[in-house]
Amino acid sequence: MDHDRPVGPAGRISRVETLTLGTAWRDFSYVRVHTDEGLSGVGEITHPYRSRETCLLTEAMAERHLLGADPFDVEEIWLRMYQGDFLRGGDIGGIVVSGVDQALYDLMGKALGVPAYRLTGGACRDRVPVYANGWYTGDRKPDAFAERAKDVVGRGYTALKFDPFGAGLGELSRAERIRSLDIVAAVRDAVGDDVDLMVEGHARFNFATAARLVDDLRPFDLAWFEEPLPWTHIERYAELRARASMPISGGEHFHNRYEFKQLFATGAVDIVQPDLSMAGGFTELRKIAAIADLHAMSVAPHNSNSPLCTTASVHAVAGLTNLKILETFDGMVEDYVFDALPGVLPVVDGSVPLPTAPGIGVELADEVFAEHPPSHRFWNMFADGWEKRNRT
């Protein structure tokens, strides 16, 4: 880093710390970046299962690449973190780069006194539409799914996503396939035709099973079928798309534009789903969205993280002209999670208003973190009962 260049109004990065909050579902992890001008910026570095490793790598990469840097040099810092460690990419490294990038935009917005979205192209909408996920914890029965779906719609959501397939992997038995389709049918009947439904495949099926499911799901008029195939078979996604009546979506597994390259080259999906806390933060998300636009694809960012990532994602997508909708799990987390993240934006009638506070607008309440230490829980998505997510 060049210390002879003029320094921006945030000063230089002087300290980096990580904090983790335990919940019944998973641990939520964050990075907080301090400058010598007394400012601090926050970003989300949640990993579904590897919170300790992610926090340790964040702190190590800070020592190597962040201390003394100007937070306004986001492109240089992004490249330094991605390329400087040489063995780059992957899930943990991708999350670290993404969370730090969020914190830098938070710092820049605070230093300039403007919301972060003003630094990423401004806005082309007054509110960001969101859909609910995580609402279907509990018994895997059609009537139970239907009741929970009606409850979510009653809270103002106009779009819902769910995985009806249980612990299915590769193939589904006849009984499990029928049960899964009965769940989808029950949800559609419960919420009516005016609510968008998305079915999640969690990248779990072989081609024959996925091809049969796109036919089976045709009557339910889905907004999309998400990740029906493993990404080890990305070359077959386009073949499946040609058979499907509904759009095919995916992309949450990729951590930067380079990993997305084959998805675009093969025309794998109709709807691209980068995650702000995995795909490279603000700096990279806009590039991925621009490439998606070049391929006539819309963007529906993945967001299975905490309300902080929801608020940060609202900033990131406010100016995306090819935005479809944003995911949120905010309705399934404990109340104290919101206490730990003062400033997060509420979901109201299925959308989130444009932010007004400088930066991302969220701080971390250290005392709440102290009251709810990491749980280090693990739930196996391919085990019976995974959909309960450690809840009964």
C-alpha positions in Angstrom: 0.0 0.0 0.0 1.2 3.5 -0.9 1.3 5.7 2.2 2.3 8.7 0.0 -1.1 9.0 -1.6 -3.6 11.5 -0.2 -5.8 9.9 2.5 -9.6 10.0 2.3 -11.8 11.5 5.1 -12.1 8.2 6.9 -8.3 8.1 7.7 -6.4 4.9 7.7 -7.4 1.5 9.0 -5.9 1.1 12.5 -7.6 -2.0 14.0 -9.9 -4.9 12.9 -11.9 -7.1 15.2 -14.5 -9.9 14.9 -17.6 -10.7 16.9 -20.0 -13.7 16.9 -23.5 -14.0 18.1 -25.0 -17.4 19.0 -28.6 -18.2 18.0 -30.8 -21.4 18.0 -30.2 -21.7 14.3 -26.6 -20.7 13.6 -23.9 -18.3 14.7 -23.9 -14.8 13.1 -20.4 -13.4 12.7 -19.2 -9.8 11.9 -16.1 -7.8 11.3 -15.6 -4.3 12.6 -13.0 -2.1 11.0 -11.6 1.0 12.9 -9.7 3.9 11.6 -7.3 6.4 13.1 -10.0 9.1 12.6 -12.2 7.4 15.2 -14.7 5.8 12.7 -15.8 2.2 12.6 -17.5 0.2 9.9 -19.2 -3.2 10.1 -19.8 -6.1 7.7 -21.2 -9.6 8.0 -18.9 -12.6 7.8 -21.3 -15.4 8.7 -20.4 -18.9 7.6 -23.0 -21.6 8.0 -20.7 -23.9 9.9 -17.2 -22.4 10.1 -17.5 -19.3 12.2 -14.3 -19.8 14.1 -12.2 -20.3 11.0 -13.8 -17.4 9.3 -13.1 -15.0 12.2 -9.5 -16.2 12.5 -8.9 -15.7 8.8 -10.4 -12.2 8.9 -8.0 -11.2 11.7 -5.0 -12.7 9.9 -5.9 -11.1 6.6 -6.3 -7.8 8.4 -2.8 -8.0 9.6 -1.5 -8.8 6.1 -3.6 -6.5 3.9 -5.7 -3.9 5.9 -3.8 -2.1 8.6 -2.6 1.2 7.3 -4.9 1.2 4.2 -7.3 3.9 3.2 -10.9 2.5 3.3 -11.7 4.5 0.2 -9.3 2.4 -1.9 -11.9 -0.4 -2.1 -10.8 -1.8 -5.5 -7.2 -2.1 -4.4 -8.1 -3.6 -1.1 -10.4 -6.1 -2.7 -7.7 -7.2 -5.1 -5.0 -7.2 -2.3 -7.2 -9.5 -0.2 -8.2 -11.8 -3.0 -4.9 -12.1 -4.8 -2.5 -11.3 -2.1 -3.1 -14.6 -0.2 -2.3 -16.4 -3.5 -4.4 -19.5 -2.6 -7.5 -17.4 -3.2 -11.2 -17.9 -3.4 -13.3 -20.6 -1.7 -16.0 -20.2 0.9 -14.1 -18.9 3.9 -11.9 -16.5 1.9 -14.8 -15.3 -0.1 -16.8 -14.5 3.0 -13.9 -12.6 4.6 -13.4 -10.4 1.5 -17.2 -9.8 1.3 -17.6 -8.8 4.9 -14.5 -6.5 4.9 -15.8 -4.8 1.7 -19.1 -4.1 3.4 -17.3 -2.5 6.3 -15.3 -0.3 3.9 -18.5 1.0 2.4 -19.9 1.6 5.8 -16.8 3.6 6.7 -17.0 5.6 3.4 -20.7 6.4 3.9 -20.1 7.5 7.5 -17.1 9.7 6.5 -19.1 11.4 3.8 -22.4 11.5 5.7 -24.4 9.6 3.1 -26.0 6.1 2.9 -23.9 3.5 1.4 -26.2 3.0 -1.6 -25.3 6.6 -2.7 -21.8 5.2 -3.3 -22.9 2.3 -5.5 -25.0 4.0 -8.2 -27.8 5.6 -6.1 -31.3 4.2 -6.3 -33.7 3.3 -9.1 -36.6 2.3 -6.7 -38.2 3.7 -3.5 -38.4 0.3 -1.8 -36.6 -3.1 -2.2 -39.0 -6.1 -2.6 -38.1 -9.1 -0.4 -39.3 -12.7 0.0 -39.5 -14.8 3.1 -37.4 -17.9 3.7 -36.9 -20.0 6.9 -40.6 -19.8 7.8 -41.3 -23.5 7.4 -39.4 -24.9 10.4 -41.4 -27.7 12.1 -43.3 -30.8 10.9 -42.8 -31.7 7.3 -46.5 -32.2 6.6 -48.6 -30.5 3.9 -51.1 -29.0 6.4 -48.3 -27.7 8.7 -46.6 -26.0 5.7 -49.9 -24.5 4.6 -50.6 -23.0 8.0 -47.2 -21.5 8.3 -47.4 -20.1 4.8 -50.7 -18.4 5.6 -49.1 -16.9 8.7 -46.2 -15.5 6.7 -48.5 -14.0 4.1 -50.6 -12.5 6.9 -47.4 -10.6 7.9 -47.3 -8.8 4.6 -45.0 -11.0 2.5 -46.1 -11.5 -1.1 -43.4 -14.0 -2.0 -42.2 -17.2 -0.2 -39.5 -19.7 -0.8 -39.2 -23.2 0.7 -37.6 -26.6 0.4 -40.3 -29.3 0.4 -37.9 -32.2 -0.3 -36.7 -33.2 3.2 -33.4 -35.0 3.3 -33.6 -36.0 -0.4 -30.2 -36.4 -2.1 -29.7 -37.5 -5.7 -33.0 -39.3 -6.0 -36.4 -39.3 -4.3 -38.4 -42.4 -3.5 -41.9 -42.4 -4.9 -43.3 -41.8 -1.5 -41.0 -38.8 -0.8 -41.6 -37.3 -4.3 -45.4 -37.5 -3.7 -45.1 -36.0 -0.2 -42.9 -33.2 -1.5 -45.4 -32.3 -4.3 -48.3 -32.5 -1.8 -46.5 -29.9 0.3 -46.1 -27.6 -2.7 -49.7 -28.1 -3.6 -50.9 -27.4 0.0 -48.8 -24.1 0.1 -50.2 -22.9 -3.2 -53.7 -23.7 -2.2 -53.2 -21.9 1.2 -51.8 -18.7 -0.2 -53.7 -18.4 -3.5 -52.5 -17.4 -6.9 -51.4 -13.8 -6.1 -48.4 -14.9 -4.0 -45.1 -15.8 -5.7 -43.7 -19.2 -4.7 -40.1 -20.3 -5.1 -39.1 -23.9 -4.6 -35.5 -24.6 -3.3 -33.6 -27.6 -4.6 -30.4 -27.0 -2.5 -28.3 -28.4 -5.4 -29.2 -32.0 -4.4 -30.7 -33.9 -7.4 -29.3 -36.0 -10.2 -30.4 -34.9 -13.7 -33.2 -37.5 -14.1 -34.8 -36.6 -10.8 -34.5 -32.8 -11.5 -36.0 -33.3 -15.0 -38.9 -35.1 -13.6 -39.4 -32.5 -10.9 -39.6 -29.6 -13.4 -42.5 -31.4 -15.0 -44.1 -32.3 -11.7 -43.9 -28.6 -10.5 -45.3 -27.1 -13.7 -48.9 -26.8 -12.3 -47.9 -24.6 -9.4 -46.8 -21.6 -11.5 -43.5 -21.1 -9.6 -41.5 -17.9 -9.7 -38.5 -20.1 -9.9 -37.0 -23.5 -9.1 -33.7 -22.9 -7.3 -30.5 -25.0 -7.8 -32.1 -28.3 -8.8 -28.7 -29.8 -9.8 -25.3 -29.9 -8.0 -22.8 -27.3 -9.4 -20.4 -30.2 -10.2 -22.8 -30.7 -13.2 -23.1 -27.0 -14.2 -22.9 -28.0 -17.9 -26.3 -29.7 -17.6 -28.2 -26.7 -16.2 -28.9 -25.2 -19.6 -30.3 -28.6 -20.7 -32.6 -28.6 -17.7 -33.7 -25.0 -18.4 -34.8 -26.0 -21.9 -37.2 -28.5 -20.3 -38.6 -26.3 -17.6 -41.7 -24.1 -17.7 -40.5 -22.0 -14.8 -37.3 -20.0 -14.5 -34.2 -21.8 -13.0 -32.1 -19.8 -10.5 -28.8 -20.2 -8.7 -25.4 -18.8 -7.8 -25.2 -18.7 -4.1 -22.3 -21.1 -4.0 -20.0 -18.8 -6.0 -17.7 -16.2 -4.4 -16.6 -13.8 -7.1 -17.1 -13.0 -10.8 -14.4 -15.5 -11.7 -16.3 -18.4 -10.1 -19.5 -17.1 -11.8 -17.8 -17.2 -15.2 -18.9 -20.7 -16.2 -22.5 -20.0 -15.0 -22.7 -17.2 -17.5 -20.7 -19.0 -20.2 -23.1 -22.0 -20.2 -26.3 -20.0 -19.7 -27.0 -22.1 -16.6 -29.8 -20.0 -15.1 -32.4 -17.4 -15.7 -32.0 -15.7 -12.4 -28.6 -15.1 -10.8 -28.3 -15.3 -6.9 -25.0 -13.8 -5.6 -24.8 -13.3 -1.9 -23.5 -9.9 -0.6 -21.6 -11.7 2.2 -20.2 -14.5 0.0 -19.8 -13.1 -3.5 -17.4 -10.2 -2.8 -19.4 -7.5 -1.1 -20.6 -4.3 -2.7 -17.6 -4.0 -5.0 -18.2 -7.4 -6.7 -22.0 -7.7 -6.5 -22.4 -4.8 -9.0 -20.0 -6.4 -11.4 -21.8 -9.7 -11.3 -25.1 -8.0 -11.7 -23.8 -6.1 -14.8 -22.6 -9.4 -16.4 -26.0 -10.9 -15.6 -27.6 -7.9 -17.4 -25.3 -8.6 -20.4 -26.8 -12.1 -20.5 -30.4 -11.0 -20.1 -30.6 -12.5 -16.6 -32.2 -10.9 -13.6 -30.7 -10.8 -10.1 -32.3 -12.1 -6.9 -29.5 -12.0 -4.3 -29.2 -14.9 -1.9 -29.3 -13.8 1.8 -29.6 -16.5 4.5 -27.7 -14.4 7.0 -28.7 -12.0 9.7 -30.7 -8.7 9.5 -27.4 -6.8 9.1 -26.8 -8.5 5.8 -30.5 -7.8 4.8 -30.0 -4.1 5.4 -26.6 -4.1 3.7 -28.1 -5.9 0.7 -30.8 -3.3 0.4 -28.0 -0.7 0.0 -26.3 -3.0 -2.6 -29.4 -3.6 -4.8 -31.1 -0.2 -4.6 -29.6 0.8 -7.8 -29.6 -2.5 -9.7 -31.7 -2.1 -12.8 -32.1 -5.9 -13.2 -33.0 -6.6 -9.6 -35.9 -9.1 -9.2 -36.2 -9.5 -5.4 -34.1 -10.0 -2.3 -34.2 -12.9 0.1 -34.6 -12.5 3.9 -34.6 -14.8 6.9 -35.3 -11.9 9.3 -38.7 -13.3 10.3 -37.2 -16.5 11.9 -34.5 -15.0 14.2 -34.8 -14.3 17.9 -35.7 -10.8 19.1 -32.3 -10.3 20.7 -30.7 -10.5 17.3 -32.3 -7.2 16.5 -31.1 -5.8 19.8 -27.6 -6.9 18.9 -27.8 -5.0 15.5 -29.4 -1.6 16.2 -30.3 0.2 13.0 -31.3 -2.7 10.9 -34.2 -1.9 8.6 -37.6 -3.5 9.1 -39.5 -5.5 6.5 -42.9 -3.9 6.0 -45.5 -5.4 3.7 -43.0 -7.4 1.8 -40.4 -4.7 1.1 -37.7 -2.6 2.8 -37.6 1.2 2.5 -34.5 2.9 1.3 -32.0 3.6 4.1 -31.4 7.1 5.3 -28.6 6.7 7.9 -24.9 7.3 6.8 -23.0 4.2 5.8 -24.9 0.9 6.2 -26.6 2.4 9.3 -26.1 -0.6 11.6 -23.9 -0.8 14.7 -23.0 -3.8 16.9 -24.3 -3.8 20.5 -21.3 -5.6 22.3 -23.3 -6.2 25.5 -25.8 -8.4 23.6 -23.1 -10.4 22.0 -21.6 -11.0 25.5 -25.0 -12.3 26.6 -25.3 -14.7 23.6 -22.0 -16.3 22.9 -21.4 -18.6 19.9 -23.2 -21.9 19.9 -21.1 -23.7 17.2 -24.2 -25.7 16.3 -24.3 -27.8 13.2 -27.3 -28.9 11.2 -26.9 -31.3 8.3 -29.1 -30.4 5.4 -29.2 -34.0 4.2 -30.3 -35.5 7.5 -34.0 -36.1 8.5 -35.4 -33.1 10.2 -32.9 -30.6 8.9 -35.7 -28.1 8.1 -36.4 -27.6 11.8 -33.0 -25.9 12.0 -32.5 -26.9 15.6 -36.0 -25.8 16.5 -38.8 -28.1 17.6 
